[in-house]
């Protein structure tokens, strides 16, 4: 498990911030529900969105775990910080996102889109520094855990689920509020530039990676 309550809180908070971003899926879920005239359509979309998000986190942690078998932990930390910084800078200058082909999509297509979106925003990299702190150091000694690469143990799984839970709860709550209470018109007066917020969060985490 993760070593400190601070790490747990940080991973949960990062998931919540990702859930706030309309580009991460809740806006698509709401639009789908309104187009079909049924709120259940929006709730059905949230499951595949969360699965895709979790897969993006797990893929990053798995890659880091494998890399940690051959790369010293200090080098891995610097590589993580550099990757976070690159994602953050890119987010400040570019705002491109993977696009779905239309509103009529299958659960598999929605899961794939969510995976690509979370990967493009460096969601897994945001979680990685906190897993590095608690578990990946054993990779420096070439350790293996129950047949899995170092780092993809209970801490990595817990971090993936925790981050995804934060994302799903917040995205679901916003989708319900928009669907049932306020409608899409709220976006005209209450829009927040989440691309900027996330880019700055990536850069801050890059710096934090070098000191935790």
Backbone as JSON, one array per atom type, in Angstrom:
{
  "sequence": "XXXXXXXXXXXXXXXXXXXXXXXXXXXXXXXXXXXXXXXXXXXXXXXXXXXXXXXXXXXXXXXXXXXXXXXXXXXXXXXXXXXXXXXXXXXXXXXXXXXXXXXXXXXXXXXXXXXXXXXXXXXXXXXXXXXXXXXXXXXXXXXXXXXXXXXXXXXXXXXXXXXXXXXXXXXXXXXXXXXXXXXXXXXXXXXXXXXXXXXXXXXXXXXXXXXX",
  "N": [[0.83, -1.2, 0.0], [0.24, 2.4, -0.28], [2.46, 4.66, 1.36], [1.83, 6.94, 2.94], [-0.77, 9.08, 4.25], [-0.84, 11.44, 2.91], [0.03, 10.85, 0.32], [-2.07, 9.21, -0.52], [-4.21, 11.03, -0.38], [-3.34, 12.9, -2.28], [-3.33, 11.44, -4.71], [-6.04, 10.79, -4.91], [-7.1, 13.37, -5.08], [-5.98, 14.23, -7.5], [-7.31, 12.56, -9.28], [-9.89, 13.56, -8.91], [-9.62, 16.17, -9.9], [-9.13, 15.6, -12.58], [-11.59, 14.51, -13.16], [-13.22, 16.76, -13.09], [-12.68, 18.11, -15.42], [-14.31, 18.84, -18.38], [-13.54, 17.85, -20.85], [-12.63, 15.34, -20.34], [-14.67, 13.53, -20.36], [-17.22, 13.72, -18.96], [-18.79, 15.67, -20.17], [-19.26, 14.61, -22.68], [-20.75, 12.39, -21.9], [-23.03, 13.61, -20.8], [-24.02, 14.97, -23.07], [-24.65, 12.78, -24.65], [-26.67, 11.61, -23.12], [-28.62, 13.63, -23.24], [-29.12, 13.76, -25.96], [-30.27, 11.27, -26.48], [-32.4, 11.56, -24.85], [-32.61, 10.4, -22.4], [-31.52, 10.03, -19.13], [-30.23, 7.78, -18.3], [-28.58, 7.01, -20.33], [-26.4, 8.68, -20.1], [-25.34, 7.79, -17.65], [-24.62, 5.19, -18.31], [-22.48, 5.68, -19.97], [-20.49, 6.49, -18.26], [-19.26, 4.29, -17.06], [-17.6, 2.87, -19.09], [-15.93, 5.09, -19.6], [-14.58, 5.38, -17.15], [-13.26, 2.91, -17.02], [-11.51, 3.05, -19.23], [-9.94, 5.19, -18.36], [-8.75, 4.08, -16.08], [-7.25, 2.04, -17.27], [-5.36, 3.52, -18.66], [-3.88, 4.62, -16.56], [-2.91, 2.26, -15.34], [-1.37, 1.21, -17.44], [0.74, 3.03, -17.64], [1.96, 2.73, -15.11], [2.69, 0.06, -15.24], [4.54, 0.1, -17.37], [6.49, 1.71, -16.18], [7.19, 0.06, -14.07], [8.38, -2.13, -15.35], [10.51, -0.82, -16.64], [11.83, 0.01, -14.37], [13.18, -2.24, -13.58], [15.6, -2.27, -14.83], [16.66, 0.25, -14.77], [18.2, 2.58, -12.64], [16.66, 3.86, -9.64], [16.87, 6.61, -9.15], [17.4, 7.63, -11.68], [15.04, 6.89, -12.94], [13.23, 8.5, -11.6], [14.04, 11.06, -12.46], [13.52, 10.78, -15.19], [10.74, 10.51, -15.1], [10.02, 13.02, -14.07], [10.92, 14.65, -16.18], [9.27, 13.78, -18.27], [6.74, 14.51, -17.28], [7.09, 17.28, -17.21], [7.35, 17.84, -19.93], [4.82, 17.08, -20.9], [3.31, 18.96, -19.5], [4.24, 21.45, -20.52], [3.56, 21.11, -23.2], [0.8, 21.09, -22.88], [0.36, 23.74, -22.27], [0.8, 25.07, -24.63], [-0.53, 23.75, -26.65], [-3.77, 22.41, -27.4], [-4.92, 20.02, -28.29], [-7.05, 17.17, -28.71], [-7.86, 13.67, -28.56], [-10.43, 12.53, -30.77], [-13.83, 11.45, -30.91], [-15.7, 9.53, -33.29], [-18.39, 10.21, -33.49], [-21.64, 10.61, -31.93], [-22.9, 8.19, -31.65], [-21.62, 5.63, -30.32], [-19.89, 2.64, -29.38], [-19.47, 0.8, -26.26], [-16.88, -0.17, -26.19], [-15.53, 1.55, -27.97], [-15.83, 3.95, -26.6], [-14.41, 3.38, -24.27], [-11.84, 3.04, -25.37], [-11.42, 5.63, -26.36], [-11.42, 7.12, -23.97], [-9.16, 6.01, -22.76], [-7.14, 6.88, -24.55], [-7.44, 9.66, -24.25], [-6.86, 10.1, -21.49], [-4.24, 9.16, -21.49], [-3.03, 10.95, -23.28], [-3.13, 13.23, -21.76], [-1.37, 12.69, -19.77], [-2.16, 11.38, -17.42], [-1.48, 8.99, -16.05], [1.21, 9.46, -15.51], [0.99, 11.42, -13.6], [0.26, 10.03, -11.36], [2.35, 8.3, -10.97], [4.74, 9.36, -9.54], [4.01, 9.11, -6.82], [3.67, 6.39, -6.46], [6.24, 5.59, -7.07], [7.54, 6.56, -4.85], [6.74, 4.85, -2.83], [6.92, 2.11, -3.61], [8.37, 1.36, -6.0], [11.17, 1.68, -5.54], [12.24, -0.87, -4.86], [12.79, -1.96, -7.26], [15.27, -1.17, -7.97], [16.94, -3.04, -7.04], [16.4, -5.09, -8.65], [14.17, -6.59, -7.97], [11.37, -8.87, -7.91], [7.83, -9.32, -7.76], [5.71, -11.74, -6.98], [5.68, -12.66, -9.63], [5.17, -10.37, -11.09], [6.32, -7.32, -12.67], [8.49, -5.16, -10.79], [6.9, -2.69, -8.87], [4.36, -2.92, -10.02], [2.57, -3.84, -8.0], [0.62, -4.3, -5.04], [0.49, -1.59, -4.27], [0.57, -0.15, -6.68], [-1.76, -1.07, -7.94], [-3.66, -0.23, -6.07], [-3.28, 2.54, -6.21], [-4.1, 3.01, -8.86], [-6.85, 2.3, -8.75], [-7.71, 4.1, -6.8], [-7.22, 6.66, -7.9], [-8.88, 6.48, -10.15], [-11.34, 6.18, -8.9], [-11.66, 8.71, -7.69], [-11.83, 10.25, -10.01], [-14.17, 9.14, -11.23], [-16.24, 9.56, -9.34], [-16.38, 12.38, -9.15], [-16.74, 13.15, -11.87], [-19.14, 11.79, -12.37], [-20.85, 13.04, -10.53], [-20.89, 15.69, -11.48], [-21.95, 15.25, -14.04], [-24.52, 14.37, -13.35], [-25.56, 16.65, -12.06], [-25.54, 18.53, -14.15], [-27.17, 17.23, -16.04], [-29.61, 16.79, -14.64], [-30.24, 19.15, -13.29], [-29.15, 21.78, -14.12], [-28.47, 21.92, -16.87], [-26.8, 22.25, -20.11], [-26.43, 24.92, -20.52], [-25.13, 26.15, -18.45], [-22.44, 26.06, -18.96], [-21.86, 28.27, -20.45], [-21.52, 30.38, -18.76], [-20.03, 29.49, -16.63], [-17.57, 28.43, -17.28], [-14.38, 26.96, -16.94], [-10.94, 27.14, -17.61], [-9.76, 24.25, -17.91], [-7.73, 22.96, -19.23], [-5.51, 24.62, -18.88], [-5.3, 24.54, -16.09], [-4.7, 21.81, -15.7], [-2.29, 21.57, -17.11], [-0.58, 23.21, -15.61], [-0.69, 21.76, -13.24], [0.62, 19.42, -14.01], [3.22, 20.39, -14.45], [3.84, 21.28, -11.87], [3.79, 18.84, -10.52], [5.93, 17.61, -11.76], [8.08, 19.03, -10.68], [7.69, 18.39, -8.03], [8.19, 15.68, -8.04], [10.95, 15.44, -7.92], [11.6, 15.97, -5.35], [10.16, 14.48, -3.52]],
  "CA": [[0.0, 0.0, 0.0], [0.97, 3.65, -0.24], [3.02, 4.81, 2.69], [1.34, 8.05, 3.73], [-2.08, 9.63, 3.95], [-0.65, 12.53, 1.95], [0.05, 10.24, -1.01], [-3.44, 8.77, -0.81], [-5.0, 12.23, -0.64], [-2.89, 13.53, -3.52], [-3.8, 10.63, -5.83], [-7.49, 10.97, -4.98], [-7.35, 14.74, -5.54], [-5.65, 14.3, -8.92], [-8.43, 11.95, -9.99], [-11.02, 14.48, -8.86], [-9.34, 17.27, -10.84], [-9.36, 15.07, -13.91], [-13.04, 14.35, -13.33], [-13.84, 18.06, -13.3], [-12.45, 18.55, -16.79], [-15.35, 18.33, -19.29], [-12.92, 17.14, -21.97], [-12.3, 13.99, -19.91], [-15.75, 12.57, -20.57], [-18.56, 13.94, -18.44], [-19.54, 16.47, -21.13], [-19.73, 13.68, -23.7], [-21.81, 11.57, -21.3], [-24.23, 14.46, -20.7], [-24.52, 15.19, -24.42], [-25.24, 11.52, -25.08], [-27.94, 11.47, -22.41], [-29.59, 14.6, -23.74], [-29.48, 13.4, -27.33], [-31.19, 10.14, -26.41], [-33.55, 11.93, -24.03], [-32.64, 9.54, -21.21], [-30.34, 10.22, -18.28], [-29.54, 6.5, -18.16], [-27.53, 6.94, -21.35], [-25.23, 9.35, -19.53], [-24.75, 6.94, -16.62], [-23.98, 4.05, -18.97], [-21.22, 6.12, -20.56], [-19.49, 6.72, -17.23], [-18.52, 3.05, -16.81], [-16.49, 2.76, -20.05], [-14.99, 6.2, -19.4], [-13.75, 5.08, -15.99], [-12.39, 1.77, -17.36], [-10.44, 3.57, -20.08], [-9.07, 6.01, -17.53], [-7.97, 3.17, -15.24], [-6.28, 1.33, -18.11], [-4.26, 4.44, -18.95], [-3.06, 4.69, -15.35], [-2.23, 0.98, -15.17], [-0.36, 1.04, -18.49], [1.9, 3.84, -17.27], [2.62, 2.13, -13.96], [3.3, -1.18, -15.71], [5.74, 0.46, -18.12], [7.49, 2.19, -15.22], [7.65, -1.09, -13.3], [9.31, -2.88, -16.2], [11.7, 0.0, -16.8], [12.52, 0.05, -13.09], [14.0, -3.43, -13.4], [16.92, -2.09, -15.44], [17.08, 1.63, -14.62], [18.26, 2.99, -11.23], [15.48, 4.61, -9.21], [17.09, 8.05, -9.33], [17.24, 7.92, -13.11], [13.62, 6.76, -13.23], [12.57, 9.71, -11.08], [14.35, 12.16, -13.37], [12.78, 10.53, -16.42], [9.34, 10.82, -14.83], [9.9, 14.48, -13.96], [11.09, 15.22, -17.52], [8.06, 13.48, -19.04], [5.68, 15.38, -16.75], [7.36, 18.65, -17.64], [7.05, 17.92, -21.37], [3.37, 17.07, -21.02], [2.81, 20.24, -19.01], [4.56, 22.51, -21.48], [2.72, 20.89, -24.37], [-0.55, 21.5, -22.54], [0.27, 25.2, -22.26], [0.89, 25.63, -25.98], [-1.43, 23.04, -27.56], [-4.96, 21.88, -26.74], [-5.53, 19.01, -29.14], [-7.58, 16.02, -27.99], [-8.41, 12.59, -29.4], [-11.84, 12.78, -31.05], [-14.69, 10.34, -31.26], [-16.28, 9.69, -34.6], [-19.75, 10.71, -33.41], [-22.29, 10.34, -30.66], [-23.3, 6.78, -31.61], [-20.39, 4.87, -30.13], [-20.01, 1.47, -28.52], [-18.74, 0.88, -25.0], [-15.47, -0.38, -26.48], [-15.01, 2.78, -28.55], [-15.77, 4.96, -25.54], [-13.29, 3.0, -23.42], [-10.61, 3.37, -26.09], [-11.27, 7.09, -26.4], [-11.04, 7.55, -22.63], [-7.76, 5.59, -22.59], [-6.29, 7.8, -25.31], [-7.53, 10.99, -23.66], [-6.1, 10.11, -20.24], [-2.83, 9.01, -21.83], [-2.58, 12.2, -23.89], [-3.02, 14.24, -20.71], [-0.38, 12.3, -18.78], [-2.8, 11.04, -16.14], [-0.68, 7.99, -15.36], [2.44, 10.09, -15.03], [0.68, 12.18, -12.4], [0.17, 9.08, -10.24], [3.61, 7.57, -10.85], [5.67, 9.78, -8.48], [3.59, 8.65, -5.5], [3.98, 4.97, -6.42], [7.7, 5.52, -6.98], [7.97, 6.84, -3.47], [6.4, 3.79, -1.89], [7.18, 0.73, -3.99], [9.31, 1.1, -7.09], [12.56, 1.56, -5.14], [12.75, -2.24, -4.84], [13.24, -2.31, -8.61], [16.7, -0.86, -8.05], [17.65, -4.29, -6.71], [15.94, -6.13, -9.57], [13.21, -7.45, -7.28], [10.12, -9.21, -8.57], [6.8, -9.6, -6.78], [4.68, -12.68, -7.4], [5.67, -12.78, -11.07], [4.89, -9.1, -11.73], [7.42, -6.39, -12.6], [8.51, -4.33, -9.59], [6.1, -1.48, -8.99], [2.98, -3.28, -10.3], [2.12, -4.65, -6.89], [-0.59, -3.77, -4.41], [0.5, -0.13, -4.25], [0.22, 0.34, -8.01], [-3.17, -1.37, -8.16], [-4.42, 0.65, -5.2], [-3.19, 3.89, -6.77], [-4.95, 3.04, -10.06], [-8.25, 2.3, -8.33], [-7.98, 5.32, -6.03], [-7.3, 7.77, -8.84], [-10.07, 6.3, -10.97], [-12.51, 6.46, -8.06], [-11.79, 10.16, -7.61], [-12.3, 10.7, -11.33], [-15.53, 8.69, -11.5], [-17.19, 10.21, -8.42], [-16.54, 13.79, -9.52], [-17.34, 13.21, -13.2], [-20.53, 11.37, -12.23], [-21.61, 14.07, -9.82], [-21.09, 16.83, -12.39], [-22.88, 14.82, -15.08], [-25.87, 14.35, -12.77], [-25.99, 18.03, -11.82], [-25.81, 19.17, -15.45], [-28.31, 16.55, -16.66], [-30.86, 16.86, -13.88], [-30.51, 20.43, -12.64], [-28.8, 23.07, -14.72], [-28.36, 21.86, -18.32], [-25.53, 22.66, -20.7], [-26.3, 26.39, -20.58], [-24.23, 26.61, -17.39], [-21.09, 26.16, -19.49], [-21.67, 29.58, -21.05], [-21.17, 31.36, -17.73], [-19.21, 28.91, -15.56], [-16.49, 27.67, -17.89], [-13.04, 27.11, -16.39], [-9.94, 26.6, -18.53], [-9.15, 23.1, -17.24], [-6.47, 22.64, -19.9], [-4.47, 25.39, -18.21], [-5.16, 24.0, -14.73], [-4.02, 20.51, -15.76], [-0.91, 21.79, -17.55], [0.15, 23.71, -14.44], [-0.58, 20.65, -12.29], [1.68, 18.53, -14.52], [4.51, 21.03, -14.2], [4.06, 21.26, -10.43], [4.12, 17.47, -10.13], [7.29, 17.36, -12.23], [9.0, 19.58, -9.68], [7.49, 17.64, -6.79], [8.79, 14.36, -8.23], [12.36, 15.49, -7.62], [11.84, 16.23, -3.93], [9.47, 13.54, -2.63]],
  "C": [[0.87, 1.26, 0.0], [1.32, 3.99, 1.2], [2.35, 5.88, 3.54], [-0.06, 8.46, 3.3], [-1.98, 10.74, 2.92], [-0.64, 11.99, 0.53], [-1.35, 9.81, -1.43], [-4.3, 9.98, -1.17], [-4.63, 12.89, -1.96], [-3.4, 12.77, -4.74], [-5.3, 10.78, -6.01], [-7.84, 12.35, -5.52], [-7.05, 14.89, -7.03], [-6.76, 13.67, -9.76], [-9.64, 12.87, -10.02], [-10.84, 15.64, -9.83], [-9.56, 16.81, -12.27], [-10.85, 14.9, -14.18], [-13.75, 15.65, -13.59], [-13.76, 18.49, -14.76], [-13.52, 17.99, -17.73], [-14.79, 17.55, -20.47], [-12.59, 15.69, -21.62], [-13.49, 13.03, -19.97], [-17.12, 12.95, -20.06], [-19.41, 14.77, -19.41], [-20.08, 15.58, -22.25], [-20.88, 12.84, -23.14], [-23.12, 12.36, -21.2], [-24.85, 14.67, -22.07], [-25.21, 13.95, -24.96], [-26.6, 11.32, -24.43], [-29.0, 12.41, -22.94], [-30.03, 14.26, -25.16], [-30.48, 12.26, -27.36], [-32.43, 10.44, -25.59], [-33.69, 11.08, -22.79], [-31.37, 9.73, -20.4], [-29.55, 8.92, -18.12], [-28.43, 6.35, -19.18], [-26.25, 7.59, -20.85], [-24.55, 8.46, -18.5], [-24.07, 5.72, -17.22], [-22.62, 4.43, -19.55], [-20.12, 6.24, -19.51], [-18.65, 5.46, -16.94], [-17.35, 2.86, -17.77], [-15.47, 3.88, -19.91], [-14.04, 5.91, -18.25], [-12.79, 3.92, -16.29], [-11.22, 2.23, -18.23], [-9.44, 4.39, -19.3], [-8.17, 5.12, -16.68], [-6.92, 2.43, -16.05], [-5.1, 2.23, -18.46], [-3.32, 4.57, -17.76], [-2.23, 3.41, -15.21], [-1.13, 0.78, -16.2], [0.9, 1.82, -18.16], [2.67, 3.21, -16.12], [3.3, 0.82, -14.34], [4.59, -0.89, -16.46], [6.85, 0.93, -17.19], [8.05, 1.02, -14.4], [8.66, -1.92, -14.08], [10.62, -2.11, -16.37], [12.52, 0.04, -15.51], [13.36, -1.16, -12.81], [15.43, -3.23, -13.91], [17.47, -0.68, -15.27], [17.12, 1.98, -13.14], [17.1, 3.92, -10.88], [15.66, 6.1, -9.39], [16.93, 8.48, -10.78], [15.76, 7.87, -13.49], [12.84, 7.98, -12.75], [12.81, 10.9, -11.99], [13.61, 12.0, -14.7], [11.3, 10.87, -16.25], [9.12, 12.32, -14.76], [10.0, 15.14, -15.34], [9.84, 14.98, -18.37], [6.89, 14.35, -18.58], [5.85, 16.81, -17.23], [7.01, 18.83, -19.12], [5.54, 17.93, -21.61], [2.78, 18.41, -20.58], [3.04, 21.37, -19.98], [3.72, 22.36, -22.74], [1.28, 21.33, -24.11], [-0.73, 23.01, -22.52], [0.21, 25.78, -23.67], [-0.05, 24.95, -26.98], [-2.59, 22.45, -26.78], [-5.68, 20.88, -27.64], [-5.95, 17.8, -28.31], [-7.97, 14.93, -28.98], [-9.91, 12.8, -29.57], [-12.57, 11.48, -31.35], [-15.32, 10.61, -32.61], [-17.68, 10.27, -34.6], [-20.36, 10.33, -32.08], [-22.71, 8.87, -30.53], [-22.06, 5.92, -31.52], [-20.68, 3.69, -29.21], [-19.24, 1.69, -27.22], [-17.24, 0.7, -25.24], [-14.83, 0.89, -27.06], [-14.87, 3.87, -27.51], [-14.63, 4.66, -24.58], [-11.96, 3.35, -24.08], [-10.36, 4.86, -26.14], [-10.82, 7.62, -25.04], [-9.59, 7.2, -22.33], [-6.82, 6.56, -23.29], [-6.28, 9.19, -24.7], [-6.71, 11.09, -22.38], [-4.61, 9.98, -20.51], [-2.26, 10.3, -22.4], [-2.39, 13.3, -22.86], [-2.03, 13.85, -19.61], [-0.95, 11.92, -17.43], [-1.98, 10.02, -15.35], [0.6, 8.54, -14.79], [2.19, 10.89, -13.76], [0.66, 11.27, -11.16], [1.53, 8.46, -9.94], [4.53, 8.05, -9.73], [5.31, 9.25, -7.1], [3.79, 7.14, -5.35], [5.49, 4.75, -6.35], [8.17, 5.67, -5.54], [7.77, 5.62, -2.57], [6.88, 2.4, -2.28], [8.28, 0.53, -5.01], [10.77, 1.08, -6.66], [13.1, 0.13, -5.1], [13.23, -2.67, -6.22], [14.73, -2.05, -8.78], [17.54, -2.1, -7.76], [17.2, -5.43, -7.6], [14.91, -7.05, -8.96], [12.0, -7.71, -8.14], [9.12, -9.59, -7.49], [5.76, -10.51, -7.4], [4.55, -12.73, -8.92], [5.39, -11.49, -11.8], [6.12, -8.2, -11.66], [7.32, -5.55, -11.34], [7.71, -3.07, -9.83], [4.65, -1.78, -9.32], [2.5, -4.25, -9.24], [0.86, -4.04, -6.31], [-0.65, -2.26, -4.42], [0.07, 0.45, -5.59], [-1.26, 0.11, -8.3], [-4.05, -0.43, -7.32], [-4.43, 2.07, -5.73], [-4.08, 4.04, -7.99], [-6.42, 3.14, -9.67], [-8.62, 3.6, -7.62], [-8.15, 6.52, -6.96], [-8.56, 7.68, -9.68], [-11.34, 6.56, -10.17], [-12.74, 7.96, -7.91], [-12.34, 10.74, -8.89], [-13.78, 10.38, -11.52], [-16.55, 9.4, -10.62], [-17.45, 11.65, -8.85], [-17.2, 13.93, -10.89], [-18.81, 12.82, -13.15], [-21.39, 12.41, -11.56], [-21.9, 15.27, -10.73], [-22.08, 16.46, -13.49], [-24.31, 14.83, -14.57], [-26.4, 15.76, -12.57], [-26.38, 18.7, -13.14], [-27.04, 18.56, -16.1], [-29.63, 16.88, -15.96], [-31.22, 18.26, -13.4], [-30.32, 21.65, -13.52], [-28.74, 23.06, -16.24], [-27.03, 22.41, -18.82], [-25.36, 24.17, -20.75], [-25.36, 26.92, -19.52], [-22.82, 26.81, -17.91], [-20.81, 27.53, -20.1], [-21.19, 30.61, -20.03], [-20.21, 30.82, -16.67], [-18.05, 28.09, -16.1], [-15.15, 27.99, -17.25], [-12.06, 26.48, -17.37], [-9.18, 25.47, -17.83], [-7.88, 22.65, -17.93], [-5.3, 23.35, -19.23], [-4.22, 24.84, -16.81], [-4.37, 22.7, -14.76], [-2.57, 20.67, -16.17], [-0.05, 22.28, -16.39], [0.33, 22.62, -13.39], [0.5, 19.67, -12.71], [3.06, 19.1, -14.22], [4.84, 21.01, -12.7], [4.44, 19.86, -9.95], [5.51, 17.09, -10.6], [8.31, 17.85, -11.22], [8.91, 18.79, -8.38], [8.16, 16.27, -6.86], [10.25, 14.32, -7.79], [12.65, 15.68, -6.13], [11.13, 15.24, -3.0], [10.23, 12.21, -2.56]]
}
